[in-house]
Amino acid sequence: MDELFSTAPVKRVYFKLALPVVLGMITTMIYNLADTMFVAKTGDPRLVAGVTLGAPLFMFMLAVSDIFGLGGSSVVSRLLGEKKPDLAKRVSSFCMYGGIVAGLLLTVILLVFEHPILNLLGAKPATYDAAAAFYRVLSLGAVFIVFSIIPQNLIRTEGLASQAMIASMAGTILAIILDPIFLFVFKWGAAGVGLANVIGYVLTDLLLVYFVTKRARVINMDIHRARIDGRTTRDVIAIGIPGSITNFAQTFGMALLNSSLAIYGTDMVAAMGITQKIYGIVTMVIVGFAFGSQPLVGYNYGARQWKRLREILRFDFLVQVCYALVVGSVLLIFARPLTALFMNQPAIVNAGSYMLLATLVTTPLVGLILVYTTVFQSIGNALGAFIMSISRQGIIYWIALELFKHNFGYHGIVWAQAASDIVTCLIGYGLYRASLDWKHRLKE
């Protein structure tokens, strides 16, 4: 493991760690596209809109998971670089069981406050039944969804990226198989879509537990090691909370967007749901590269290998921007036929292709934003991570949406995210330059 992280050629180890994460993300993306297509093929815009409105619940659960998954993997990767494996073992166990407890509590909270939460997500009388059916199944399966992200992040700190990918892909493929069966054979509607998701996560969890117990040397689920001191707990939470807020902000942003579009009709909400799925072709891979390389960044920061760290980050920036430019351009060219694949209704195709243009133009900036964010998480810069977490789809997005909505109406709603991306990228660049003073680092 030390050789892989500290001496192997940067390009080789970068792709060894990042590509399995990217492939897992692509599999998830394929499921999201297939899921949306299956739901759209029912020909019921209310069902499409209902599942779209329930989608932020996934982001909310991932946000809870990130407290332990991102926070734990950041601390563990730095501890491994500092040659402190015993403390790394305790941190990993603490994070595993923390996620299980959080998932169980989340089920209770979501079921008790179902009605106000669905109203907040933008559910209207026409879409409430479908959204509620999807919501309830996901709520009952919260512990499986929350837990699944934590060992995936943790085992990658040991270089077990392929095992994390296998577990993620297996669960996603199962969900793809079950989705049309539950929708078209059993006629379970939105509840069937939710159930297919949950069963997929159960399989992912079982495989991850197997890899933790049989393949990992440091990461473990020994409950007797789950206690850590207050300082280490704060280190986990200090990075985990900003990572969590990023997903909370995405949930917040999606809810704001759906609520704003709802006044323009169900077709506009459905079009945005399709747009977000296609947009995920770019963003999920960007996220995969960013988070796949995070253990490499954290390890070399902990080991104080500044020249190697700079080389890693330069390559990370290059990969992100080039990928975003190439794939974003291709999707723009084929925006209309891609939208029509999901729901070939003129109003939805017109709106969806226009929304894709507005979301894709700033995709290279999203790549930069994610690199900045993962660097702050990897090096333990809690303030930088926190600022980035509340910006792109949080405070900055809310301000942009309100300003653009009141001044430009529908078009302002569609273009608000692009404006937020530009401002957030500038903020991230300033924080990045302040966080890593290379001249100072290279003298140490």
C-alpha positions as CSV (number, residue, x, y, z in Angstrom):
1,M,0.0,0.0,0.0
2,D,2.8,2.5,0.9
3,E,4.5,1.8,-2.5
4,L,1.2,2.4,-4.4
5,F,0.5,5.7,-2.6
6,S,3.9,7.2,-2.2
7,T,6.2,6.0,-5.0
8,A,4.2,4.6,-8.0
9,P,3.9,6.9,-11.1
10,V,1.2,9.5,-10.5
11,K,-0.7,8.8,-13.7
12,R,-0.8,5.1,-13.1
13,V,-1.9,5.2,-9.5
14,Y,-4.4,8.1,-10.2
15,F,-6.2,5.9,-12.7
16,K,-5.8,2.8,-10.6
17,L,-7.7,4.5,-7.8
18,A,-10.0,6.7,-9.7
19,L,-11.2,4.5,-12.6
20,P,-13.0,2.0,-10.5
21,V,-14.9,4.8,-8.8
22,V,-15.6,6.3,-12.2
23,L,-16.9,2.9,-13.5
24,G,-19.1,2.6,-10.4
25,M,-20.4,6.1,-11.1
26,I,-21.1,5.3,-14.7
27,T,-23.0,2.2,-13.7
28,T,-25.1,4.3,-11.3
29,M,-25.6,6.8,-14.1
30,I,-26.8,4.1,-16.4
31,Y,-29.3,3.0,-13.8
32,N,-30.5,6.6,-13.3
33,L,-31.0,6.9,-17.0
34,A,-32.7,3.5,-17.3
35,D,-34.8,4.3,-14.2
36,T,-36.0,7.6,-15.7
37,M,-36.6,5.9,-19.1
38,F,-38.6,3.1,-17.5
39,V,-40.8,5.5,-15.5
40,A,-41.2,7.8,-18.6
41,K,-42.3,4.8,-20.7
42,T,-45.4,4.5,-18.5
43,G,-46.5,7.7,-20.3
44,D,-47.6,9.3,-17.0
45,P,-46.0,12.7,-16.5
46,R,-47.3,12.7,-12.9
47,L,-45.3,9.6,-12.1
48,V,-42.1,11.1,-13.7
49,A,-42.6,14.3,-11.7
50,G,-43.4,12.4,-8.5
51,V,-40.2,10.3,-8.7
52,T,-38.3,13.5,-9.6
53,L,-39.6,15.3,-6.5
54,G,-38.7,12.3,-4.4
55,A,-35.1,12.2,-5.8
56,P,-33.7,14.8,-3.3
57,L,-34.3,12.3,-0.6
58,F,-31.4,10.2,-2.0
59,M,-29.2,13.3,-1.7
60,F,-30.3,13.8,1.8
61,M,-29.4,10.3,2.8
62,L,-26.0,10.6,1.1
63,A,-25.5,13.8,3.0
64,V,-25.9,11.9,6.3
65,S,-23.6,9.1,5.1
66,D,-20.9,11.6,4.1
67,I,-20.5,12.7,7.7
68,F,-18.9,9.3,8.3
69,G,-17.8,8.3,4.8
70,L,-16.0,11.4,3.7
71,G,-15.0,12.5,7.2
72,G,-13.7,9.1,8.0
73,S,-11.8,8.5,4.8
74,S,-10.1,11.9,5.0
75,V,-8.9,11.2,8.5
76,V,-7.9,7.6,7.7
77,S,-5.9,8.5,4.6
78,R,-3.9,11.1,6.5
79,L,-3.3,8.7,9.4
80,L,-2.0,6.1,7.0
81,G,0.3,8.7,5.5
82,E,1.5,9.5,9.0
83,K,2.0,5.8,9.7
84,K,-0.7,5.5,12.4
85,P,-2.6,2.4,11.4
86,D,-4.0,1.6,14.9
87,L,-5.8,4.8,15.2
88,A,-7.0,4.4,11.6
89,K,-8.6,1.1,12.5
90,R,-10.5,2.7,15.4
91,V,-11.7,5.6,13.2
92,S,-13.0,3.2,10.5
93,S,-15.0,1.1,13.0
94,F,-16.4,4.2,14.6
95,C,-17.6,5.5,11.2
96,M,-19.2,2.2,10.2
97,Y,-21.4,1.9,13.3
98,G,-22.1,5.6,13.4
99,G,-23.6,5.3,9.9
100,I,-25.8,2.4,11.0
101,V,-27.2,4.3,14.0
102,A,-27.7,7.4,11.8
103,G,-29.6,5.4,9.2
104,L,-32.0,3.9,11.8
105,L,-32.7,7.3,13.3
106,L,-33.3,8.7,9.8
107,T,-36.0,6.2,9.1
108,V,-38.0,7.3,12.2
109,I,-37.6,11.0,11.5
110,L,-38.6,10.7,7.8
111,L,-41.7,8.7,8.5
112,V,-42.9,11.0,11.3
113,F,-42.5,14.1,9.3
114,E,-43.5,12.8,5.9
115,H,-46.1,15.4,5.0
116,P,-44.2,18.6,5.7
117,I,-41.0,17.2,4.1
118,L,-42.9,16.3,0.9
119,N,-44.5,19.7,0.8
120,L,-41.0,21.2,1.1
121,L,-39.8,19.1,-1.8
122,G,-42.5,20.6,-4.0
123,A,-45.1,17.9,-4.0
124,K,-48.5,19.2,-5.3
125,P,-51.9,17.4,-5.2
126,A,-51.3,16.0,-8.7
127,T,-47.9,14.5,-7.8
128,Y,-48.3,13.8,-4.1
129,D,-49.4,10.2,-4.2
130,A,-46.5,9.1,-6.5
131,A,-43.9,11.1,-4.6
132,A,-45.2,9.7,-1.2
133,A,-45.0,6.1,-2.4
134,F,-41.4,6.5,-3.5
135,Y,-40.5,8.5,-0.3
136,R,-41.9,5.9,2.1
137,V,-40.0,2.9,0.6
138,L,-36.7,4.9,0.6
139,S,-37.4,6.0,4.2
140,L,-37.8,2.4,5.3
141,G,-34.5,1.4,3.6
142,A,-32.5,4.4,4.9
143,V,-30.1,2.4,6.9
144,F,-29.0,0.4,3.8
145,I,-28.6,3.5,1.7
146,V,-26.7,5.4,4.3
147,F,-24.4,2.5,5.3
148,S,-23.4,1.7,1.7
149,I,-21.3,4.8,1.1
150,I,-19.2,4.6,4.2
151,P,-17.2,1.3,3.6
152,Q,-16.9,2.3,-0.1
153,N,-15.0,5.4,0.9
154,L,-13.0,3.8,3.6
155,I,-11.7,0.7,1.8
156,R,-10.4,3.0,-1.0
157,T,-8.0,4.5,1.5
158,E,-6.3,1.0,1.4
159,G,-6.3,0.9,-2.4
160,L,-9.3,-1.4,-2.6
161,A,-11.0,0.7,-5.2
162,S,-11.9,-2.2,-7.4
163,Q,-13.7,-4.0,-4.6
164,A,-15.7,-0.8,-3.8
165,M,-16.6,-0.7,-7.5
166,I,-17.7,-4.4,-7.6
167,A,-20.0,-3.9,-4.7
168,S,-21.5,-0.7,-6.1
169,M,-22.0,-2.1,-9.6
170,A,-23.5,-5.4,-8.4
171,G,-26.2,-3.5,-6.4
172,T,-26.9,-1.1,-9.3
173,I,-27.2,-3.9,-11.9
174,L,-29.7,-5.7,-9.6
175,A,-31.7,-2.5,-9.3
176,I,-31.7,-2.2,-13.2
177,I,-33.1,-5.7,-13.5
178,L,-35.7,-5.3,-10.8
179,D,-37.0,-1.8,-12.0
180,P,-38.9,-2.9,-15.1
181,I,-40.2,-6.0,-13.3
182,F,-41.7,-4.0,-10.5
183,L,-43.0,-1.3,-12.8
184,F,-44.5,-3.2,-15.7
185,V,-45.0,-6.8,-14.4
186,F,-46.2,-6.1,-10.8
187,K,-47.5,-2.6,-11.5
188,W,-46.1,-1.2,-8.3
189,G,-45.5,2.3,-9.7
190,A,-43.3,4.7,-7.7
191,A,-43.1,2.3,-4.8
192,G,-41.6,-0.3,-7.1
193,V,-38.9,2.1,-8.3
194,G,-38.0,2.8,-4.6
195,L,-38.0,-0.9,-3.7
196,A,-35.7,-1.8,-6.6
197,N,-33.3,0.9,-5.3
198,V,-33.3,-0.4,-1.7
199,I,-32.8,-4.0,-2.7
200,G,-29.8,-3.0,-4.8
201,Y,-28.3,-1.2,-1.8
202,V,-28.8,-4.3,0.4
203,L,-26.7,-6.3,-2.1
204,T,-24.0,-3.6,-2.1
205,D,-23.9,-3.6,1.7
206,L,-23.5,-7.4,1.9
207,L,-20.6,-7.3,-0.6
208,L,-18.9,-4.4,1.2
209,V,-19.1,-6.2,4.6
210,Y,-17.5,-9.2,2.9
211,F,-14.6,-7.2,1.5
212,V,-14.1,-5.4,4.8
213,T,-13.8,-8.6,6.8
214,K,-11.9,-10.6,4.2
215,R,-9.7,-8.2,2.2
216,A,-9.0,-5.1,4.3
217,R,-6.0,-4.9,6.6
218,V,-6.9,-1.6,8.4
219,I,-10.6,-0.9,7.7
220,N,-12.7,-3.1,10.0
221,M,-16.1,-3.5,11.7
222,D,-14.8,-4.6,15.1
223,I,-17.3,-3.0,17.5
224,H,-14.8,-3.0,20.3
225,R,-12.7,-0.6,18.3
226,A,-15.6,1.8,17.6
227,R,-14.6,4.2,20.4
228,I,-12.3,7.1,19.6
229,D,-11.2,10.1,21.6
230,G,-12.8,13.5,21.3
231,R,-10.2,15.1,19.2
232,T,-10.3,12.4,16.6
233,T,-14.1,12.5,16.6
234,R,-13.9,16.3,15.9
235,D,-11.5,15.7,13.1
236,V,-13.9,13.3,11.4
237,I,-16.9,15.6,12.0
238,A,-15.0,18.7,10.9
239,I,-14.5,17.3,7.5
240,G,-17.6,15.1,7.4
241,I,-20.1,17.9,8.1
242,P,-18.9,20.1,5.2
243,G,-19.1,17.0,2.9
244,S,-22.5,16.3,4.3
245,I,-23.6,19.9,3.8
246,T,-22.6,19.6,0.1
247,N,-25.3,16.9,-0.4
248,F,-27.7,18.8,1.9
249,A,-27.1,21.8,-0.4
250,Q,-27.8,19.6,-3.5
251,T,-31.1,18.5,-1.9
252,F,-31.9,22.1,-1.0
253,G,-31.0,23.2,-4.6
254,M,-33.1,20.5,-6.2
255,A,-36.1,21.3,-4.0
256,L,-35.8,25.1,-4.8
257,L,-35.5,24.3,-8.5
258,N,-38.5,22.0,-8.6
259,S,-40.6,24.3,-6.5
260,S,-39.8,27.2,-8.7
261,L,-40.5,25.3,-11.9
262,A,-43.8,23.8,-10.5
263,I,-45.7,26.9,-11.3
264,Y,-44.9,26.4,-15.0
265,G,-46.6,23.0,-15.0
266,T,-45.8,19.3,-14.5
267,D,-44.1,19.1,-18.0
268,M,-41.4,21.5,-16.9
269,V,-40.7,19.5,-13.7
270,A,-40.6,16.3,-15.7
271,A,-38.3,18.0,-18.3
272,M,-35.9,19.1,-15.5
273,G,-35.9,15.6,-14.1
274,I,-34.8,14.2,-17.5
275,T,-32.3,17.0,-17.9
276,Q,-30.7,16.2,-14.5
277,K,-30.4,12.5,-15.5
278,I,-28.6,13.3,-18.7
279,Y,-26.4,15.9,-17.0
280,G,-25.3,13.2,-14.7
281,I,-23.4,11.6,-17.6
282,V,-20.9,14.4,-17.1
283,T,-21.1,15.1,-13.4
284,M,-21.0,11.5,-12.0
285,V,-17.7,10.8,-13.8
286,I,-16.3,14.1,-12.6
287,V,-17.3,13.2,-9.1
288,G,-15.7,9.7,-9.6
289,F,-12.4,11.2,-10.6
290,A,-12.4,13.7,-7.8
291,F,-13.3,11.3,-5.0
292,G,-11.3,8.4,-6.5
293,S,-8.1,10.5,-6.2
294,Q,-9.0,11.8,-2.7
295,P,-7.1,9.0,-0.8
296,L,-4.0,9.7,-2.8
297,V,-4.2,13.4,-2.0
298,G,-4.8,12.7,1.7
299,Y,-2.0,10.2,2.0
300,N,0.6,12.4,0.4
301,Y,-0.4,15.4,2.4
302,G,-0.1,13.3,5.6
303,A,3.3,12.0,4.4
304,R,4.3,15.6,3.6
305,Q,5.4,14.7,0.0
306,W,4.7,18.2,-1.4
307,K,6.2,17.8,-4.9
308,R,4.3,14.6,-5.5
309,L,1.1,16.2,-4.1
310,R,1.5,19.1,-6.6
311,E,2.0,16.7,-9.5
312,I,-1.2,14.8,-8.4
313,L,-3.3,17.9,-8.3
314,R,-2.1,19.2,-11.7
315,F,-3.0,16.0,-13.3
316,D,-6.4,15.9,-11.5
317,F,-7.2,19.4,-12.9
318,L,-6.2,18.4,-16.4
319,V,-8.3,15.2,-16.4
320,Q,-11.4,17.0,-15.1
321,V,-11.4,19.9,-17.5
322,C,-10.6,17.8,-20.6
323,Y,-13.3,15.3,-19.8
324,A,-15.9,18.0,-19.1
325,L,-15.2,19.8,-22.4
326,V,-15.3,16.7,-24.6
327,V,-18.4,15.0,-23.1
328,G,-20.3,18.2,-22.5
329,S,-19.9,19.2,-26.1
330,V,-21.1,15.9,-27.4
331,L,-24.2,16.0,-25.1
332,L,-25.0,19.5,-26.3
333,I,-24.9,18.4,-29.9
334,F,-27.3,15.5,-29.2
335,A,-29.5,17.3,-26.6
336,R,-32.8,17.0,-28.5
337,P,-32.7,13.3,-29.5
338,L,-31.4,12.4,-26.0
339,T,-34.3,14.2,-24.3
340,A,-36.8,12.5,-26.8
341,L,-35.5,9.1,-25.8
342,F,-37.1,9.6,-22.4
343,M,-40.3,11.3,-23.3
344,N,-41.0,12.2,-26.9
345,Q,-43.5,15.0,-26.3
346,P,-42.7,18.3,-28.1
347,A,-43.1,20.5,-25.0
348,I,-40.8,18.3,-22.9
349,V,-38.2,17.9,-25.7
350,N,-38.0,21.7,-26.3
351,A,-37.7,22.5,-22.6
352,G,-35.3,19.6,-21.8
353,S,-32.9,20.5,-24.6
354,Y,-32.9,24.2,-23.5
355,M,-32.3,23.2,-19.9
356,L,-29.4,20.9,-21.0
357,L,-27.7,23.9,-22.7
358,A,-27.9,26.0,-19.5
359,T,-26.5,23.2,-17.3
360,L,-23.7,22.0,-19.5
361,V,-22.0,25.3,-20.4
362,T,-20.3,25.6,-17.0
363,T,-19.4,21.9,-16.6
364,P,-15.6,22.4,-16.8
365,L,-16.0,24.8,-13.8
366,V,-17.8,22.1,-11.9
367,G,-14.8,19.9,-12.4
368,L,-12.5,22.6,-10.9
369,I,-15.0,23.1,-8.0
370,L,-14.9,19.4,-7.1
371,V,-11.1,19.3,-7.1
372,Y,-10.9,22.3,-4.8
373,T,-13.5,20.7,-2.5
374,T,-11.9,17.3,-2.3
375,V,-8.5,18.9,-1.7
376,F,-9.9,20.8,1.3
377,Q,-11.5,17.6,2.6
378,S,-8.3,15.6,2.1
379,I,-6.0,18.0,3.8
380,G,-8.3,18.6,6.8
381,N,-9.1,22.2,5.8
382,A,-12.5,22.3,7.5
383,L,-13.2,26.0,6.8
384,G,-12.5,25.7,3.1
385,A,-14.6,22.5,2.8
386,F,-17.4,24.2,4.7
387,I,-17.4,27.3,2.4
388,M,-17.5,25.2,-0.7
389,S,-20.2,23.0,0.7
390,I,-22.6,25.9,1.2
391,S,-21.9,27.7,-2.0
392,R,-22.6,26.0,-5.4
393,Q,-26.1,24.7,-4.6
394,G,-26.5,26.4,-1.3
395,I,-26.3,30.1,-0.5
396,I,-24.8,31.2,-3.8
397,Y,-27.4,29.2,-5.8
398,W,-30.2,30.5,-3.6
399,I,-29.2,34.1,-4.2
400,A,-28.7,33.5,-8.0
401,L,-32.1,31.8,-8.3
402,E,-34.0,34.5,-6.4
403,L,-32.3,37.3,-8.4
404,F,-32.7,35.6,-11.8
405,K,-36.2,34.3,-11.1
406,H,-37.6,37.8,-10.2
407,N,-35.8,39.5,-13.1
408,F,-36.0,36.9,-15.9
409,G,-38.8,34.5,-14.8
410,Y,-38.6,31.0,-16.3
411,H,-35.3,31.7,-18.1
412,G,-33.8,33.0,-14.9
413,I,-34.7,29.7,-13.1
414,V,-33.0,27.7,-15.8
415,W,-29.8,29.7,-15.9
416,A,-29.3,30.3,-12.2
417,Q,-27.1,27.2,-11.7
418,A,-24.7,28.4,-14.3
419,A,-24.3,31.8,-12.6
420,S,-23.7,30.0,-9.3
421,D,-21.0,27.7,-10.8
422,I,-19.0,30.8,-12.0
423,V,-19.1,32.5,-8.6
424,T,-18.4,29.3,-6.7
425,C,-15.4,28.4,-8.9
426,L,-13.9,31.9,-8.2
427,I,-14.3,31.4,-4.5
428,G,-12.8,27.9,-4.7
429,Y,-9.7,29.2,-6.6
430,G,-9.0,31.9,-4.0
431,L,-9.3,29.4,-1.1
432,Y,-7.2,26.8,-2.9
433,R,-4.3,29.3,-3.4
434,A,-4.5,30.3,0.2
435,S,-4.6,26.7,1.5
436,L,-1.6,25.4,-0.4
437,D,1.2,27.8,-0.4
438,W,3.6,25.7,-2.5
439,K,6.6,27.9,-2.0
440,H,6.3,27.4,1.7
441,R,5.5,23.7,1.4
442,L,8.5,23.0,-0.8
443,K,10.9,24.6,1.7
444,E,9.8,22.3,4.6
